[in-house]
Amino acid sequence: SSSTPRRDVEHAVEMVCKAQQFWTPPTVKRIKMCVERLLVINIPLPCVTCNVELVHDMQRLCVKCLFESTEVSIRELHSRENWKFPKERGHTALPLLFQNMVLSLLSTVKEVMDL
């Protein structure tokens, strides 16, 4: 099969995502800052377009990795349950653990997409 630069970047990012999910937001931010600096020096439009597409692809892949990581964590929640019902809450710890995971995910996704 033939390889394209975009496919190569996607493959590389996905491989690194599998190894470490949370490197991606700071990396996307750094790449976007580099692209913004390139825009200031009046590089040709095709180069600008390519770099803007790179930032968009990195954002998309970062969000994908974040969702996949959170999905795995949510699937593993049952193993963290101790089935104790504290009197003050009336329910187990699972709902709060789930809520914290989802809120953390949403916060990070917002951070990535707002870059």
TORKOL-4160 file (C-alpha; in steps of 0.2 Angstrom, whole numbers, padded with zeros to 4 digits, m for minus):
115
<pt num="1" X="0000" Y="0000" Z="0000"/>
<pt num="2" X="0006" Y="0018" Z="m0004"/>
<pt num="3" X="0010" Y="0029" Z="0010"/>
<pt num="4" X="0006" Y="0048" Z="0011"/>
<pt num="5" X="0013" Y="0061" Z="0023"/>
<pt num="6" X="m0004" Y="0063" Z="0031"/>
<pt num="7" X="m0006" Y="0044" Z="0034"/>
<pt num="8" X="0012" Y="0043" Z="0040"/>
<pt num="9" X="0008" Y="0057" Z="0053"/>
<pt num="10" X="m0008" Y="0049" Z="0058"/>
<pt num="11" X="0000" Y="0032" Z="0061"/>
<pt num="12" X="0014" Y="0040" Z="0071"/>
<pt num="13" X="0003" Y="0049" Z="0082"/>
<pt num="14" X="m0009" Y="0034" Z="0085"/>
<pt num="15" X="0006" Y="0024" Z="0090"/>
<pt num="16" X="0012" Y="0036" Z="0102"/>
<pt num="17" X="m0005" Y="0039" Z="0109"/>
<pt num="18" X="m0006" Y="0020" Z="0113"/>
<pt num="19" X="0010" Y="0022" Z="0123"/>
<pt num="20" X="0005" Y="0038" Z="0132"/>
<pt num="21" X="m0011" Y="0047" Z="0130"/>
<pt num="22" X="m0008" Y="0063" Z="0139"/>
<pt num="23" X="0007" Y="0069" Z="0129"/>
<pt num="24" X="m0004" Y="0075" Z="0115"/>
<pt num="25" X="m0012" Y="0091" Z="0122"/>
<pt num="26" X="0005" Y="0100" Z="0126"/>
<pt num="27" X="0011" Y="0094" Z="0109"/>
<pt num="28" X="m0003" Y="0100" Z="0099"/>
<pt num="29" X="m0001" Y="0117" Z="0108"/>
<pt num="30" X="0017" Y="0118" Z="0103"/>
<pt num="31" X="0014" Y="0113" Z="0085"/>
<pt num="32" X="0001" Y="0126" Z="0084"/>
<pt num="33" X="0012" Y="0139" Z="0091"/>
<pt num="34" X="0025" Y="0134" Z="0078"/>
<pt num="35" X="0013" Y="0136" Z="0064"/>
<pt num="36" X="0007" Y="0153" Z="0070"/>
<pt num="37" X="0025" Y="0158" Z="0070"/>
<pt num="38" X="0027" Y="0152" Z="0052"/>
<pt num="39" X="0012" Y="0162" Z="0047"/>
<pt num="40" X="0021" Y="0178" Z="0053"/>
<pt num="41" X="0035" Y="0176" Z="0041"/>
<pt num="42" X="0024" Y="0176" Z="0025"/>
<pt num="43" X="0028" Y="0158" Z="0019"/>
<pt num="44" X="0019" Y="0152" Z="0003"/>
<pt num="45" X="0000" Y="0148" Z="0005"/>
<pt num="46" X="0002" Y="0129" Z="0001"/>
<pt num="47" X="0014" Y="0128" Z="0015"/>
<pt num="48" X="0003" Y="0137" Z="0027"/>
<pt num="49" X="m0012" Y="0126" Z="0022"/>
<pt num="50" X="m0002" Y="0110" Z="0025"/>
<pt num="51" X="0003" Y="0116" Z="0042"/>
<pt num="52" X="m0014" Y="0122" Z="0047"/>
<pt num="53" X="m0020" Y="0104" Z="0041"/>
<pt num="54" X="m0007" Y="0097" Z="0052"/>
<pt num="55" X="m0013" Y="0106" Z="0067"/>
<pt num="56" X="m0031" Y="0101" Z="0064"/>
<pt num="57" X="m0026" Y="0083" Z="0061"/>
<pt num="58" X="m0016" Y="0083" Z="0078"/>
<pt num="59" X="m0031" Y="0090" Z="0087"/>
<pt num="60" X="m0042" Y="0077" Z="0080"/>
<pt num="61" X="m0030" Y="0063" Z="0084"/>
<pt num="62" X="m0027" Y="0069" Z="0101"/>
<pt num="63" X="m0046" Y="0070" Z="0105"/>
<pt num="64" X="m0048" Y="0052" Z="0098"/>
<pt num="65" X="m0034" Y="0046" Z="0110"/>
<pt num="66" X="m0042" Y="0055" Z="0125"/>
<pt num="67" X="m0059" Y="0047" Z="0121"/>
<pt num="68" X="m0051" Y="0030" Z="0119"/>
<pt num="69" X="m0041" Y="0031" Z="0135"/>
<pt num="70" X="m0056" Y="0037" Z="0145"/>
<pt num="71" X="m0066" Y="0023" Z="0138"/>
<pt num="72" X="m0054" Y="0010" Z="0144"/>
<pt num="73" X="m0054" Y="0018" Z="0161"/>
<pt num="74" X="m0073" Y="0018" Z="0162"/>
<pt num="75" X="m0073" Y="0000" Z="0157"/>
<pt num="76" X="m0061" Y="m0004" Z="0172"/>
<pt num="77" X="m0071" Y="0006" Z="0185"/>
<pt num="78" X="m0080" Y="m0010" Z="0191"/>
<pt num="79" X="m0063" Y="m0017" Z="0197"/>
<pt num="80" X="m0061" Y="m0001" Z="0208"/>
<pt num="81" X="m0078" Y="m0003" Z="0217"/>
<pt num="82" X="m0078" Y="m0009" Z="0235"/>
<pt num="83" X="m0097" Y="m0010" Z="0236"/>
<pt num="84" X="m0097" Y="0000" Z="0253"/>
<pt num="85" X="m0112" Y="0012" Z="0255"/>
<pt num="86" X="m0107" Y="0027" Z="0266"/>
<pt num="87" X="m0121" Y="0034" Z="0276"/>
<pt num="88" X="m0118" Y="0052" Z="0270"/>
<pt num="89" X="m0119" Y="0047" Z="0251"/>
<pt num="90" X="m0131" Y="0033" Z="0250"/>
<pt num="91" X="m0122" Y="0026" Z="0235"/>
<pt num="92" X="m0106" Y="0018" Z="0230"/>
<pt num="93" X="m0091" Y="0028" Z="0224"/>
<pt num="94" X="m0093" Y="0023" Z="0206"/>
<pt num="95" X="m0105" Y="0037" Z="0201"/>
<pt num="96" X="m0092" Y="0050" Z="0207"/>
<pt num="97" X="m0077" Y="0041" Z="0199"/>
<pt num="98" X="m0087" Y="0041" Z="0182"/>
<pt num="99" X="m0092" Y="0059" Z="0184"/>
<pt num="100" X="m0074" Y="0064" Z="0188"/>
<pt num="101" X="m0067" Y="0054" Z="0172"/>
<pt num="102" X="m0080" Y="0062" Z="0161"/>
<pt num="103" X="m0077" Y="0080" Z="0168"/>
<pt num="104" X="m0058" Y="0078" Z="0166"/>
<pt num="105" X="m0060" Y="0072" Z="0148"/>
<pt num="106" X="m0072" Y="0086" Z="0143"/>
<pt num="107" X="m0060" Y="0099" Z="0151"/>
<pt num="108" X="m0045" Y="0092" Z="0141"/>
<pt num="109" X="m0055" Y="0090" Z="0125"/>
<pt num="110" X="m0060" Y="0109" Z="0127"/>
<pt num="111" X="m0042" Y="0113" Z="0130"/>
<pt num="112" X="m0036" Y="0104" Z="0114"/>
<pt num="113" X="m0050" Y="0111" Z="0103"/>
<pt num="114" X="m0048" Y="0129" Z="0110"/>
<pt num="115" X="m0029" Y="0129" Z="0105"/>
